């Protein structure tokens, strides 16, 4: 008999690997923050002992969801400027508000709000792009969520840095600070092809190899962006990035609503991951990512919410449903983006995009115990024939009951274990009054 830290029993365990598999009346055995075994509950009693055993009736256990694109601190701008096109939304509202308000306190408090919302809705890891990434990291550590914080680079000064050299220096200082941290990782985050020049992008490609980190960037977000690039130097943004050596397994192309068949083939060949943000794209009328064609070509497609300023939530269950429905409508084919595929996009494919699939994204022995329990016993999930379909097509974040990150319980019976919600709400109300003024 092996002694372990804890055993979680549930009516269903959905491991994601093997793909599409559902285990009934199984349990997950956890020790030292990792999954030791996934096996029938009856068998576990003969192999393991523990003082901490939890039985979750009418629940499914799934891997923690991975939000592959966020601007966490921008949760403080939720609802500030709705129902506007991307250009006016950014240039007339968001960027001026950032100039007035963004500082270390803004980023910490906004990230704390975002991390709390994500944990309560079943996200255990997020990939962020914003100023003061060290403050986002601090908020992530405080709440217990896992994070990849972006070493942001953009061709204009901000409160975080005054020029490109300072952006690079500050970003690498954050990388050095967290390079051995168990829950915080870093990635280069050049904002977009149209806001970062060629020498800087070439340097980012080199530095990413040296530091062994990923690169995330908004790419082909709108047709207008592509048209402007062609007018400027005769090349589409992806062609320019290819010339600069950025198309590789390290690159996460965020949005990608305007891409050709040739570009899809090139993405598949080079190993670039696409991060699909369907609800933000719909709200800003940015276009439709060709998910069905990307999946058919073998491109790794992950999911992100984008920031709450353009979504307006950070709910990955909602994002899964929207991604599935939108892909079917765009392809005019109800068979594409199945529930199984979309759940995989929100978990394993996100981990793969971040270069972390050996550690995250599925419930397999040896992997980190990032686990979410979903209550499928309510009237909104009845009758239940297929737990995965029910999760994707009728699941709601209020059904998330418990969340573990590295085996540590950070949500217990729908309550955060590390955050005082009342105090957080008072802080957010203060920011609302300041931003409104």
N, C-alpha and C positions, 0 to 999 in steps of 0.2 A: 504494500500500500504506500503510495507516494503522497506526502503532505504538500498541499498547495495553498495559495493565498485565498482564492475564492472560486466558487462554481456558480454559473448562471444557468438556470433551467428555463426553457421557454417552449411554448407549443410549436413554434417554428424557428429554425435557424436558417437564414438566407446568406450563405457565405460569399456569393458573387463568383468566387472560384471554388469549384467548377462552375462555369457559366450556366445560369438558369436552374441550378440545383436548389431544392428546398428540402431540408431535413425536419421531419416531424418528431416532437417529443425528444429533442436533443438538448445538450448543454454545452457550454463553453467553459473550459478549465483555464484558469489564469494564475500565473505566478511570476513574480518579479517584473510585472508590467507587460508581460507577453502572453500570448495564447499558447497553452501547453497542448491542448487537445480539443477536438470537437467530436462528440460521440453521443450515442443514445444515453439518456439520463439513467436508465436502468444499469447500463454497463459501468457508468462512472462510479457508482456506489461500491463496485468491486475493485476499483483501481486507485481511487483517490480519497483522501481525507482532508477536511477543512473545517475551520470554525466559522466560515463566512459562506453561507449557501443561500441563494436567492431563487425563489420560484416565481416566475412571471406568467400567470395564467392568461390565456387569450392574447399573448404578446408574440411578436416576431423580433428576433435579434438580427440586426443588419450591421455592416461596417459603418463606422462614422463617415458621414458625407464630407466631401472635399469641395469647397467653394474656390474654384480656380481663378477667379478674378473679382477683386473687391477694391474699393477705396474706403476703408473702414471708417475713418474719421469723418467722412462726408455724410455719415448718418445724421450729423447735426444740421445738415441742409435738407433733410427729408421734407418734401412738400413745399420747399421754398419757392421754386419756380417751375411749376408744372405746365404741361400742354404747350410746349414750345419746341421748335426744331433744334437740332444739335448746335448749330452755329450760334444763334441768338441765346440759347440756353447757357452755353459756355461763356461767350464773349460779353454778354450784357448782364448776366446775373451771377453765375458761379464764380468766374475769375475775379470780378470786383468784390464779391463777398469774401473770397479767400484772401485777397489783398488786405481787407479790413480786419479780418478775424483770425486767420490761421497763425497759431504759435504753438509752443509745446503743450500748453494746457488744453488747447482746442483738440489737438491730435490725441492726447492721452484720453481725454474724456469721451470724445467721439468714438475712439477705438474701443473703449470700455463698454459703451452702449452697444456697438456693433457685435463685439465678442459675446456679450450677454445674450443678445437676440439670436445669434447663430447657434450657441450652445443649446438654448431652449428649443430650437427647431432642428436639432440633430446634426449640425455641422461640427466636426471635431478638428478640422484643419482649414485654414484659409490662406490664399495667396494674395498679398496686398501690394498696392502701388500708391504711395502718397508721401508727402513731406514728413520729416521727423520720424523715420521708420523705427528709431530706437524707442520712441514713445509708444508706437503701436506694439512693439515687442514687449514693452513693460506691461501694457494693458493685457496682452495675451497671457503673459506669465501670471498676472494677478488673477485672471479668471480661470486659468487652467487649460485654455484651448491651445492647439498647436498652430503655428503660423510660419509662413514664408514672407518675410518683409522685403519690399522692393528697394533697391538702391536706385532711387529715382534720378533721372537725368532729363533736363529740358532746357531749351535754348533761351530761357529768360530768367532773370533773378527772382528769387522768392525769399521767404523768411528762413528757409533751410539752407540756401546757398546763393552766392552772388554771381557765379560763373561756372563754366563747365569743369574747370580744374577743381573748384570747391565742391561741386556735386560729386565728382569722382572720389576726392579725398574723404569727404564726409561719409560717403557710402561704404568705402573700404574700411573705414574705422568701425562702422557698425558691423560689417562682416567679421572683422577681427575680434570684436567683442563677443559675438555669439557663435563663432564657428564650432565650438565644442558643446554648445547648449543642447540639452536633450529634446526640447520642444520648439526651438526657434532656429529657422534657417534663413538664408538670404538668397536673393536673385537680383540680377541687374534689371532695371526697369526704365529703359529709355521710353519716353512718353509715346511717341509716334514718329513715323518717318518724316512727317512735315514739321516736327518741332525739334529734331536733332540732326546735326549736319553729318556729312560723310566721314570726316576724320574721326569724330567722336564715336560713330557707330562702328567703324573699323577697329577702334581701340577697345570698344566693349566686346566685340567678338574675340579678340585676343585675350583680354583679361578674364572673360568667362571660362576659357579653357584653362588658364593658369590657376584660377581659384576653384575650378570645378563646380560652377553654379549655373543655373538656368538663366534665360533671358526672356522677359515678358514685355510685350509691346502691343499697343493698339495698331492694327494693320487692316487696311481695306475696310474701314468701318462704314464708309458711305461711298456712293458713286461720285459725289462731289470731290472727295479726297483723291480718288483715283484720277478723275479728270484734271484736277489741278496739277497733279504730279506729271501727267503726260504733257500738259501745256508748258510746264517748267523745263523739263529736260528730255521729253520724248519717251520716258520709261514709266511703266506702272511701278508702284511702290515695291511689290514683291521682286520684280526684276532688279531694282536698285539694291535691295537687301541681298539678293543672290550675288550680285557683283561685289558686294562688300564682305561676303563670306559668312553671312548670318543664318543662312538656311541650313539648319542641322537639328539633331534631336534635342539640342538645348533650347530651341526657340519655341515659345508659346505665342502663337498669333491670335490675338484677342479680337473677337467680332467676326471678321472675315466674311462680310455679307456680299461682297462684290468680287467673285473670283471665277476664272474661266476653267474650262476642262483641262487645258494645258497646265494651268497653275495647280489644279488639284493633283494632277499626275506628279508634278514637281514636289508638292508637299509630301505626298506619299513616299516618293523616292528619297527625299532628304531626311525624313523622320520628324518633320515639324509637327507639333501638336496644335490643334485648333481649339480655342476656348470659346464656346458658344454661349452667348448671353441673351436668350430669346426675349425675356420680358423687357429689358432695357432697350433692346433694338426695336421692339414693337412700340414702346412708349415714345421713343424719339423718332420713330418712322425712319430708321437708319437703313432698312433693307432686310433681306432674308438670307441667312446662312444656308447654303445648300447641303444640309446635313446628310440627306440620303446619298448624294453623290460622293461625299467625303467618306462615309462609312463603306460604301461599295468599293471605293478605291483603296481602302485599307488605312486611311488617315486616322490617327488617334484623336478622337473628339471628346473633350471634357466640358464640364458645365461651370458657369459662373453667374453670379447675380448682377455683377457690376455694383456700383455704389447705391446706397439707399436714396441718394438725391435723384436718381433716374430710374428707379425700379417700381415701387418705393419700399421694398422690403428685402431681407436677406434670407429668404425662405427657400431652401433647396428642394423641398418636396413640391412646392408650387412651381419651381423652375423645371423640375422633371416633367410634370404634367404639361406645362406649356411647350416644352421642347418636343415632347412626343406628338402633341396635337398639331403644332406648327409644321413639323417636318412632314407629317402625313398630308396636310393641306398644300404645302409647297410642291411636294412630289406628286400630288394627286394619286396617292397610293396608301391605303390604310395599313399595309403590311410593314412599312418602313418605320424605324425608330420604335421598335416594340418596347413593351414595359421592361423586359429583361435587358434590352440594349441600353435603355435610358437609365435604369438603375446602375448599370455598369459605368455609364458615362459620369455619373455623379459620385462614383466611388473609385473603382480600380483605374479607370481612364484618367481621372484627376491625379491619382498617385503617379501614374506613368508619365503624365505631362510634367510633373514636378521632379521626375527622376527618383521617386520614392516608392515604386511599386514592390520592391523587395521587403518593405517595412509596413506599408499601409494599403488600404483599398479593398481588402478582402479578409475574411475570417478563416485564417489558416494557421496551423501550428507554426510557431516561430515568429509570427508577425506581432507587432505592437497591438496591445489590447485596446484599440479605439473602437468602441462598440456603442450602438444605440438600440434601446428597446422601444418598440412601437406598439401601442395598445390598439389591437384590432377587435376588441370585444364590444365596441359600442354599436349603436343602431346604424350609424353612418357607414359601417363596414359590413353590414349584414344584408343578405347571406354571403358567406365567404367561400368562394370556390378556389381562387388562386391568390395567395397572399401578395405576390409581386404585383399583379395587376391591381389589386385593391390598394396597395401602397402608392402606386404611381398615378392611378386615375381617380382615386377618391381619398387619398391620404391628406391629412391636414396636420400642421405643426402642433396643434393642441394634443395630438395623439402621442407625441414624444414624451415618454414618462421618465426615462433614466438615460444618462450618458456617462460613458467612461472614456477617459483619455489616458493611455498608458496604464490601464488598470485602475486608475483613480476615479472615483465617482464624483463628477463635477455637476451633475444634475440628479437630484434625488426626488422622485415623485413630483416631477414638474417644478421643482424649486432649485435655483442655483445654490450651490454649497459655498461658493467663495465670494459672492457679491451681495451687498445689502441693497436691495432694489429700491427701498424708500429713499435712501441717501443718494443713490444714482439718479433717481427721478428728480430730486431737488436740484442736483447739479445740472441736469439737462434743461430744466426749466430756466435756470440762470442763463444758460447759453441761448435759449430761445429768445429771452428778453433782450439780451445783448445784440444778437444778430438782427432781430426785428428793428431795433433802434438804429 
